């Protein structure tokens, strides 16, 4: 792991559109789930 930037788990330096879209989708899903959990907690 020599790259110190974001996404060190990504080994592809030039991801194509399909891979970028898939990663963005994963990010969006994870972010939404985290927000749901946080909102649910503060709502109680």
Secondary structure, 3 states (H helix, E strand, C coil): CCCCCCCCCCCCCCCCHHHHHHHHHHHHHHHHHHHHHHHHHHHC
